[in-house]
Every structure is written in C-alpha cells, then in structure tokens.
Amino acid sequence: METKRSYRPWMAASLKAGVAFACLVALSAQSAQTTSPAQPAPAASEDSVASPAPAVSPSSRVGRYGTADGKQQFILDRSGEDAKVQFEGSSEVLVLKSQPAPMGERWLKLDTGDVLLRVTTWGGLTLFTPDNRHGIPVDRMGDAPPLSLPVYTLEDLHAHAVTIEAQIGMQLGRFTPLSVDWAALPDTAEARATLHDALDNVGAAIQRFVAEAVEPEDVIDGLRSVAILVGPRPGVAMDGGRFVVVIAPEEGLEGRFSSAALAAYLKSEL
C-alpha cells in the first residue's frame, strides 16, 4: 500500500507516534493511513531555544484584545498550560502552543503550524492573519472571562450530530452518513463538550474545504462518510472514502483538531 505524505502540527513533534496509535486503536487495526494535518511555521533560531516565556501577571492572563481599527477582536486566555483564543463572531476556541522565537520572543502557534500571535519580551502582542502575514499590533481592551466549553447532555449531542450530518449533506449535495462511537464516549461533561466541539469543527472543515476546492466534484466523489471515534490521542485519517476523526475527550480542548487543521488534512488527501 502506498504511504501517504504526512504533516506535522504542534502536536506532531512529540505525539506523532501517539496520533498514529490513536487512529490505529480507534479503527480496530483497519488499513487507514493516519497523519497529522499541518504545515510547519517559521522555525525559531537556535539561540532563542532557551529563552524564557514573558511573564504574565495573574490579572492579565485572560483579556480581550483588538487591532487599532477594531476589525479584529478576540479573547486570549493564558490561564492554563496552553493558551486559548476565540475571535469575535466565532464559536470555535483555538488552542495555541508556545514556542521560542528570535530575540527572546515567543510564537503562539495554531495546530496547523501557523503562527497566530507573537509575544514580545515585554508582553506586547502581534497578530498574524492570512491577509496580513507581516503582523498587526493588538492592544488589550479589557478583562474577559476564561474560555471554556459549555455543558451538554447526551441528548444535546445526538441532536447536534443529526444537525451536522444534514449540514455536511448539503455541502456535498448528497446524504453523507456521520457516525459517532457513542459507546466509547466517557460519561463526563468534559467528554461531551469535546465531542460537541469536534462535531462543529468537522462540519466547518468540510464546508471550508468544499468552498476552496478547485474541483468540487472530486471532493464529493472522495468523501463518502464521516466517523468520529474515541482514542487516547487525537488523530485523523482517510479510510477509503470514510473521513475518520479521532478525539481524546480526556484532553479537553487539546483533544480535538481545529477546523482549519481538518480542512488542511482533507486538502492533502482528496
């Protein structure tokens, strides 16, 4: 069987084997080609590897930030081990990994490997967007509550899965079954919230991928069904025409890929 090319997001350097194992376990030893969807961001210089992260006082760990023109606003939560960000007008919470940058600064990277924010040694922030890769300075606008996932019941999840299945069908122009490994889902609020978020991200990823596809007909032919499984590590694979997404509910927000990362994976495979 031909080996497909792999990508390395922020998880992949330390968890590449774990991601592969997650898909292998969740697929019950089926022949899926598992990979991690991302392109690496600019590498930091060797001199900056040992640079400490800028200090963040407890009172400023969560705040609302924005550009001078007000076009980009977001909440940045640095109260946990990994930073999280949510842009105004979006329900998706993005997990960021901190990595050393030149001159003692830090990169805050998405799971696609792209740099979203640069943190200076004195705590200043620069935002990087697809439309402005040179960076836009952002200022703190005020305090904000910590970012967390809402509480859902199992009935909420079943209804949401039906909704996302219908949305995917509309995007692809035909019924596309979506299955969830309900039996493997832990009976915890965190697990239910992670699954709900993963369903949203899968739906958004397919919508984004179809919208950006050069040959939409090829997408429709190549994507026949979607499955969300539970494993020890987040993972993603194409198993024939089945798009398999593995979530790790015990890891919370870190236990699922973003919609951008899933869309990038689909682009690499279809």
Buried (B, 14 or more C-beta within 10 A) or exposed (E): EEEEEBBBBBBBEEBBEBBBBBBBBBBEEEEBBBBBBBEBBEEBEEEBEEBEBBEBEEEEBBBBBBBEEEEBBBBBBBEBEBBBBBBEEEEBBBBBBBBBBBEBBBBBBBBBBBBBBBBBBEEBBBBBBEEEEEBBEBEBBEEBEEBBBEEBEEEEBEEBBEBBBBBBBEBBEEEBEBBBBEEEBEEEEBBBBBBBBBBBBBBBBBBBBBEEBEEBEEBBEBBBBBBBBBBBBBBBBBBEEBBBBBBBBBBBBBBBBBBBBBBBBBBBBB
